Amino acid sequence: MRTTSKLVLAINPGSTTTKLALFSDMTETAQVCHDHDAEQLTKFRTVFEQFTFRRNLIISFLAEHKIQPGDLAMAMGRGGLLHPLPSGVYRVGHAMLRDLQSCVYGEHASNLGAPLADAIAKRFGCEAMIADPVVVDEMIPEARISGLPDIERKSIFHALNHKYVARKAAAQLGRRYEDVRLIVAHLGGGISVGAHFEGRVVDVNNALDGEGPFTPERSGGLPVGDLVKLVRSGTYTYPQLRKLITGNGGLFAYLGTRDVKELAEKARTGDEASFWIRALLHQVCKEIASHFAVLEGKVDAIVLTGGIAKNDMMMGMVDKKLGAMAPIIIVPGEGEMQSLAENAYAVLAGEREVMDYE
């Protein structure tokens, strides 16, 4: 792929944000995070009705930074809910846009990433791609078994950040990602913990749909019998129960807040919040430890990332529980924008293959 431009636009639509960044040779030259309050979004009946609203934000951002047609080498969007895919970079095309717009695999704001990249690419004369969508699936067959033939475990996780920080951790170890065994834990509003075996995520919890540890806003795995009783009780409608599991569960259900930073500050003073912080990390550490079995006890490092990884006290608590088992590498925050850019520049340099979605 030949281009004289080196500018890459990263587009990351979230449930309540639109994050944009311009990169020049992996250096971020401009960025903005638009926060969308409930009043802004409730007027849209579906995610796709937000398309024009969010596209106009991108056009304004590019105009503010005097970007003209021909200036961009690539528009790289966050990948949405597609059919299961191997990790990598995918060209935005008709089949992908069709599946995202129809929401055949689910509805989420990330479904707008590829259409927005496509619209900008057509307007500014560049390529449109996505990389490592949340549906990246590299699980081994044994990891798919749930215990009931009617239900198969699914791979839905923070693939974009997992892959980015795993490569960074491997480099820190002086090795290639394809040659190491890592356990990566993305710790944010959602929590995903995956076993990375020589370049593939061979087992991971479905972080969107209620598996794994409870989180600031998700219930995590629940006692099955009690969940069935709750479903049959008539207390909640199906949409209410889904929201309880995936948005209003976890710390929010117990305490009415998703603000882990605030809770951690209270925990320092011996406040009751310390119990809930310990409970959250108890489940996280159990999930991490389970992947030692997946990787046959041979783990080069445990990698902690996401917003919670910024909290030194909480990371110290994890180190106390797991530090004797493997080296711990902390990559705080989420590197999704940097990951989008890294994938784009790897493609532009001919170092990463571009695949077609079919």
Buried (B, 14 or more C-beta within 10 A) or exposed (E): EEBEBBBBBBBBBBEEEBBBBBBBEEEBEBEBEBEBEEEEBEEBEEBBEBBEBBBEBBBEBBEEBEBEEEBBBBBBBBBBBBEBBEBBBBBBBEEBBEBBBEBEBBBBBBBBBBBBBBBBBEBBBBBBBBBBBBBBBBBEEEBEEEEEEEEEBBBBBBBBBBBBBBBBBBEEBEEEBEEBBBBBBBBBBBBBBBBBBEBBBBBBBBBBBBBBBBBBBBBBBBEEEEBEEBEEEEEBEEEEBBEBBBBBBBBBBEBEBBEBEEBBBBBEEEEEBBEBBEBBBBBBBEBBBBBBEBBEEEBBBBBBBBBBBBBEEBBEBBBEBBEEBBEBBBBBBBBBBBBBBBBBBBBBEEEBEBBEBE
